[in-house]
Amino acid sequence: MRKRSYFLALGLAGVTVLAVAGVAAAHSGSLNDWPYAAHSEQARTFTLATVGDIACEPDDAENAGTPASLKCGSPTLGGLSAEYATAEQADAMHPDLVALLGDEQYEVGKLSDFEQSFEQAWGGLKMLERPAPGNHEYYAYTKHGDKEAAQNGTGYFGYFNGHDQGGTPNSQGQAGDDTTANQGWYSYNLGDWHIISLNIECESAAFNNDCSTTDGGLLAQETQWLAADLSDNHQECTLAYWHQPTFTAADPVSASLPDPSVPGADSVEGLAADAWWQLLYKAHATLILNGHEHYYARFRPMDPAGNYDPQHGIPQFIVGSGGEALDTLATNSDGTYSNPNVVTAQDQAFGVMKLSLHPHSYSWDYVPALTGPGFDPATAMSYSDSGSANCRG
């Protein structure tokens, strides 16, 4: 995959080129003008490639103590072939930006692992990537014989924001601030859309293991920031994304609180994000995107309690199909989804969702990029989901 060096500034009407490998501007009529092609004022449609849960842990000397089943090359994981397939799929979309939904790098998101795995496949899109962190960037991993220490975002920020010679991450960059007061939440505009990237990894030392959204802790401060950001937002179309979903397609909705590293929206993080749903619902947000659960799923418009609300509800998409592994969807004996709000889903292949953001509406298109381990390619690769809807603004 070819490498590119560029920096983009986003405006309400489009993307402005500041520098292109030492060239001040690119000719929009050239044969290779992406990602620098100008958007006309009459056709302000922008492409946002969307996916999470991507890169396997590299099988190198530093990870010699990690069980082989957890590393690149394991027959039960998507591995390098899957992350390369999804990166190539995203690249072919010629996206204006890429929304990364967390767990970009497994198992604990060390900087060296980012450099040896994620970078190899997805590095060509790096300066278009607008990430959110996942639990594998913050938490320790002690399952299946692994005993890797928590990184608390150090590798994540070091990779996306850059770092000094000693590996200490820069305090600011494209993944947002890396400070005690702000752990990488930020917002940006793309065309007529306001887009918000949030950090829900509250069961970590960086958040003082505090998932309350009201007690004055870091997650509460992030929630207050979100409220202020939405209040200041005057765009008709608003989209927010973070890692752990509030509503799940993998397990029937329950009141249990499993370990944060276990896929399932019943996690303490997913429940904490209920406060964000309430703010976004009140602000007439258009879409919510999540990862964490390793499949693709589209939900009906819902209110913050998970009730179907066709008039005022927000659709949720889970796109955790970036390449690391696949989870199993929860279905009933008759083949219907256990969660009745799931419209359609697939857990047999890896892929990236293409979001086309129009001035007053959006459209989505999801097709697989690579069949998952053990599945029939003819069945897995025949799946697709596409459609369109208006903004709620």
Secondary structure, DSSP 8 states (H G I E B T S, - for coil): -----EEEEE-SS-EEEEEETTBS---TTSTT-TTS----SS---EEEEEE---B-B--SGGGTTS-GGGBTT-TTS-HHHHHHHHHHHHHHT--SEEEE-S--BSSS--HHHIIIIIHHHHGGGGGGEEE---HHHHS-B-STT--B---TTHHHHHHHH-B-TTS-B-SSSTT--BSSS-BS-EEEEETTEEEEE-----SSGGGTT---SSSSSHHHHHHHHHHHHHHH---SEEEEE-SS-SS-SSS---S----TTSS-TTSHHHHHTHHHHHHHHHTT--EEEE-SSSSEEEE--B-TTS-B-TTT-B-EEEE--SSS------B-TTS-BSSTTEEEEE-SEEEEEEEEE-SSEEEEEEEEEEE-TTS-HHHHTT--EEEEEE---
